[in-house]
Amino acid sequence: MGGLFLCLRFLPTVVNNFHRVRHSLRADKGLKSVTGLLVALGLGTSWIVWGWQARITRYELSESARLELDGAAYPVQANAAGRLVSFALLLGKEVRAGEVLAELDDNDQRLSLQQEQTHLASLEPQLSALRAQMQSEGQGRSDEHRVLALSMEAARAQFREAQEQAILAGNEADRASRLRADGILSEADAQRAIANSETKRAAEESLRLILSRLTPEQDVRERDRDVRQKQLLGDIAKVEEEIATSSAAIRKLEYEVGQRLIRAPVSGRLGECAPLRPGAHINSGQQLGVILPHGKLQAIAEFQPADALGKIHHGQHATLRLQGFPWTQFGTVPAEVSRVASDVRDGKVRVELALYPSSASRIPLQHGLPASVEVEIEHISPAALVLRSAGQMVGAR
């Protein structure tokens, strides 16, 4: 009964509230609900559109970076060992290629060079004399051939003349003998004719012997001359060999003297200098300094292979922050990837970046400054980044 009483008591209130809600719903006609639904739908659509259309820049960071000149630094090294005589290497000094920066003691080399040059100078007259003698021998051979030809021709003419006179004298002797036999010619005249004939024949025979000796004598002279010329050729060859050896020794000594002058290999600025003074002993190959050639500055960064290979490539934008120059005060330096190494050295990948500093930059850019580099590797939507991260998490499991 009490429960029934309570129900009857609150029944009018419930009925009034019901009528009030029904009246409100009729008056509202669902406008607020629809508006709320549309707002929620718009927000959701905006988030979806932003998630797929917006772009987030991803970076790869390297804390191991530095500024370098695009030309390699050239070391200044001693090419020989010795005592330092002069030393002109000053940090920051501008030098030209070939300029003498230091000099080592070269007294021993110069004395040896002077001695060898004197020896060479004494060989030249010897060679000239031998060549002149060789030329005289050749000229003498030609002259002897001409003289022999003339002598042979004269001897043949004399022999022919003696031969004819001997024949004529023989005929006269025969005629004198017949006249003596006939009693026409005296005995004395016949004997004189016979003696004259024998004299002519003796003269003919003498000329024959002379003619026969001319050719063998010339052959003997030719052999003697050949022997002398061979000896001269041997002497000339020995002197020429000695001259060549002496010339090579001179070139070697001149090279050694030149090596004791330490010159700048390229033009540029001295970036490092050894603390040396004249009188110090220098070892061969010892580094005395480093020359930084004139050129454009570039940034060199080293990345982990997983961060660089396939991600960093030519043309990507980058930002350089130099250590010692807070970027909030000095700003950053824009850069662009110019080259990426294709191999891994010492567990790192070398990346070279071209710098594009503004004229208003307060950072004094110079070789050797350490820095950090951020390279823009891609622009990706937030949704794709979330999906990629989710896929990596699933794959890691």
Buried (B, 14 or more C-beta within 10 A) or exposed (E): EEEEEEEEEEEEEEEEEEEEEEEEEEEEEEEEEEEEEEEEEEEEEEEEEEBEEEEEEEEBBBEBBBBBBEBEBBEBBBBBEBBBBEBBBEEEBEBEEEEEBBBBBBEEBBEBBEEBBEBBEEBEEBBEEBBEBBEEBEEEBEEBEEEBEEBBEEBEEBBEEBBEBBBEBBEBBEEBBEBBEEEEBEEEEBBBBBEBBEEBBEBBBEBBEEBEEBEEEBEEBBEEBEEBBEEBEEBBEEBBEBBEBBBEBBEBBBEBBEBBBBBBBBBBBBBBBBEBEEEEEBEEEBEBBBBBBEEEBBBBBBBBEEBBBEBBBEEBBBBBBBEEBEBEEBBBBBBBBBBBBEEBEEEBBBBBBBBEBEEEBEBEBEBEBEBBBBBBBEEBBBBEBEEEEEEEEEEEE
